């Protein structure tokens, strides 16, 4: 069964992402997926507790202009794909 859409992926724009947006696009082309939703974490809090693990987010360097430029570049290059985006912005410690 082919996966039509992947609605929750984190690229290297998120502190917890490991792949580039383009790598996801290439994988989608190979697997027949048509929709990718990049759901990036933009964490401005210094630490985040997630599943009892505390992450230090001070190393995150999210540049919103770079993010939108990359999405737009990939939309042109991979016109057969629908590329969606979501930004989850955190500004405080939970």
N, C-alpha and C positions, 0 to 999 in steps of 0.2 A: 504494500500500500504506500503510495506517495504522500508525502507531507505537503499539503497545499499552502499552508501558512505557518510561520514561526512568529508568534506574537509576543515573545519575551526573550530578547537576547541582549547581552551586554558586550559592547565593543571595548576596545582599549581606551575609549573616552571615559569609561567608568573605571573607578579604582579597582573594581573586582572583575573587569573584563580581561580576556586573554587573547582575543583575536581582533583583527582589524575589521572595519565595516566591509572592506573589499573582499576579505577572506570569506565572510558570510555570504556575500553576493555570489562568489565563485562556487561555494558549496550549494547554494540554492539552485544555480544553473545546472549543476551536475545531478542534483537529486530531484529536479522538477518542481521545486517549491516556487511559488509565484509572489508571495507576500512576506516581507520581513518587517518586524516592528522593533526598532532599536529602543530599548528602555534603559536609559542611562541614569546612573546615580550620580548626583552632584552633591557631595557632602561637604558642607562648610563647617560642620561641627568638628571639633578636634578629635573626638573618639566616638565610635558607634558600637553599641552592644547588639550583636546579631547571633542568635542561637548560642548564647553564653560565651561568645568569642568577642573580645574587644579589639576593634581595628583602629589603627592610627591613620586618620584621613588627612593629616597635615601635608602629606606628599602629593596629594591630588592637585593637578594643574589643569583644570577644565577651562578651555577657552571657547566661549560660545560661538564666536565668529568662525573658528576653525571647524567646529562641529557642523554648522550650517553649510559651510563651503564644501565639506566632504560629502554631506548628504546630497547636495545639489550636483556635485560632480558625478557621484555614483548614479543618481537618477538619470542623467544624460547617457552615461556609459552603459548602464544596464536597463535600458528602457522597457525590456520585457518584464521587469520586476516592479512591484509596487513597494516602495520603501517608505515606511511610516516612522515617526519618532515620538518618544515620550521622554520628558526630563522629570526625574523625581529629585526635588531639591530639599535637602535637610539642613537646618541651621541650628539645631540644638541637640543636646545629649538626651537620650531616652532613659 
